[in-house]
């Protein structure tokens, strides 16, 4: 079984691990009910840790008396949860969250079963998540800083009926800008693209042209210029690379993103 594909190296390097807004340890539990295939279950999230955006809990099948223990990671729109019985991992949940609805898969070494769950009440702070927009509220409007875009998803690209390999995938990345002069910016960018995780990496100096900053050169001598255009908004930036091959990106990598400033 493949476990969490946690592409937080970019956020770690920037000191920006995803956090839940407010620590919730103890107090009311969060109750969740639903089905794994046709098997009805009830689940409780009992505690959460702010620094790691993790949580713990338990669940059981309604036809059984005993609970299995749970440990999970909250990625906002995606939850990854491992289950344990007598200290041994027996399966994992890969769940998309939309409001109070959780849908996805329960997976072990040999099979994957569809899951539909509903959050029915209790302490919602146990699954509260600090967004990039909330980070942005805490930083300045200066151009210099760290900009980021994130998208988590359940990746079934490598899965088949005989090989239930599911992963918590990550697309997105970050750009760091520092002012190099009146009309130029040093930048360093890194993005992960697609379910096959190809990388787009570049760094250099972008020069102001009109209302944008433009980086243009041919560092790999491919006969095509690497041209990347940055256009800034209020605590935001759009980044578009016109020639991915000229920039030396991975086969399926690209830069065409809207990012939010999250750090100074």
N, C-alpha and C positions, 0 to 999 in steps of 0.2 A: 504494500500500500504506500502510495506517495503521500507524504505529509504536507504541511503548509509550505508553499513556495512563497516565502516572505521576502519580497524585494524591497527591503527598507534600508539598503546600504546607502542610498542617496539621502534619505531622511536622517539616518544615523549620522552621516558625515556632516550634516547641517545642524545636528542637534534637534531634529524635528520628528521624533517618533510620534505616531498618532496617539493621542491621549483622550480618555474620557473626561468630560467636563464635570469634575466633582468626584471625589473618592467615595465609594459606597461599600463599606464592609459591615455586614450584619444588618440588623433592622429587618424590614419586610422583604420577603422574597419576591421574585418575579415569576409568575406562573404561566406556563405554556402548555397547550394541549393540541393533539392532532394525531396524524397517522404516519407510520412507516409502512409503505405498501398498504395492506389492509389491516395492519396491526395497530390498534389504538394505544397511544402512550400519553403520559403526563410528565412534564418536566418542570424543574425549579432551578432558577439561577439564584444562588444564595449569597455570593460575595463577588466583589470586583476589585482589581488593583489598578490604581491610577497610572503608575509609572510605566507599566508594560501593556496596558490596555487588554488585560486578561481577566478571565472570570472563572468561577467554579460553580458546580451545582450537582444535580442528580436527576435521574429519570427512571421510569419503570413502565413496562407494559401493563395495561389494565388487567390483563389475565394473570399477572404474576404479583407476588407480594414484595419481592426484593428489588431494591434500587441499584442501578449502576451509577458510578460516580463519573463526573464530567469535568474536563478542563477545556477552556476555549479561548479564542482570540477574537476580539471585536474589531473589524475593519470598516465599520460604518455600514456600507451596503452589503457586506458579506461577513458571515460568521463561519469560523472553522472550529469544530468541537471534537475532541477525542473522548471516547468512552472507555471505562475500565471496570473490570470485574476481578475482585481479589488481587488488585495491583497489576493486572495484565490488560494491555489494550486489546479490545475486542472489535473495535470499529471506529468510524469517524463520520461526522456530518459535514457536508459542504452546503451552506445555505445562503441564498439570496434573501435580503430583507427589503420589503416594501411596506412601510408603515408597520402595522401589527402582524403582517403575514410573512412567514418564512417558508420558502420552497427550495427544493434541491434534492440532494442525494445522501443516503446512508450507505457507506461503503466498507467492506472488509476485504480480505485477500482474494476472495473468489467471486463476489457479486456486488452489485449496486442496486439499491431499492429506492424508489421515489419517496420523497418526504413532503408532507404539507402540514404546517404548524401555524397556530394562531396564538399570539400573546394575549392572555385573557385578563391580566391585571397584576397589581402589586407595585413593587418598587422599580419604576422605569429607569431610574438613574443607574441601575446596574448595567444597562446597555446604552447609556448615553455616550456620545462620541463627539470629540472636539474636531470641528471641520477646519479646512484650510481658510475658509472665510472668517472664522473666529480668530485664527492666528493672525490674519491680515488686519483685523481691527486693532491689534496691539503693536503694529509697526508704523514707521514713519512713511511719508509720501515721497521721500527721496528715491531717485533711481537706483542708487547703490543698494545692493541687498540680494537676498535669495528669493527666487520665484519658483513656484512648484505647481504641478498638476498630477493628480492621482486618479486611477481607475482600477478597482479590484473586481475580479470576476471569477466564476467557477470555470476552470479550464478543463474541457473534456476532449481536447484535441488529440490526445494520445490514448484515449479510452476506446475500448471495443467490448462486445458482449463477452468475449473470453478473457479480457484483460481490463478490469474495472479501475483504470488509473485516472483518478481525478486529482486536480490540484487547485489551490487557491492562487490564481494568476494575478499578475500586476502589470499594468501598462502605465506609462507616465514618466516623470522625471523632474529635473530641476535645472535652472540656469542661475549662475552667480555672476552679477555685474559689479564692477568697480569703475569709477570714473578715472580715465587715463589722461584727460585734458578737457579743454573747453568743449570740443566737439567730437570726442571719441570715448569709447567704453571698452575696457577689458572684459571678456566674457569666457565662461567655461560651462558647457552644457553636456548633459547625459540623459538619454531617454532609452527606455525599453519598449519595444514595439511588437505587437501581435502575439498570438498564442505560442509562437516558436521562440520568442524572447530574443530578437535581434537588437543590437545596440546601435544607437546613433550618438557619437561622441565628437565634440569639436571644441576648440578654444582659439582665441585670437583677439584682434582689435576690430571693433565695428566703428565706422566713421559716420557722422551725421550727414544725411542727405535729405533735405526737405524736412518732413515730419517723421522720418524714420532714421534708424541706424543700420548701416549695411556692412557686412563682412563679405569680401570677395577676393578669392585667390585660387590657385590651382596647386595645392600642396602635394598631390599625388601624381601630377602630370598625366592625367587621364584624357586631356584634350577638352575637358569641360570644367568651367570655373565652379568652385564651391561658393555659391552665393546664398547668404542667410540674411533675411531682413527682419529687424526687430522694430515693432511699433508699440510705444508705451501708452497706457491709459492711466487712470487713477489706481495706483497700487496693482497694476496688471501689465502684462506684455503679451503681444502676439509674436510668435516666432515661426517663420516659414523658410525652409530651405528649398531653393528652386532646382537644385541638382544634387540629389542624394548620392549618385554614383561619384560625382566629382568631389564630394565631401568625404568619400571613403566610408560611408555608413554600411552596416550589414545589409544582406540581400533584401530583406523585407523591412528595413528600418527607414524612418523618415523623420522630418521635423515639420510639423504643421499643428501647432498647439496654442492654446490660450492658457496662460499661467497667472497665478495670483501671487503677490508678494507676501511672504510668510516670515521673513527675518531680515534684520538690518545688518 
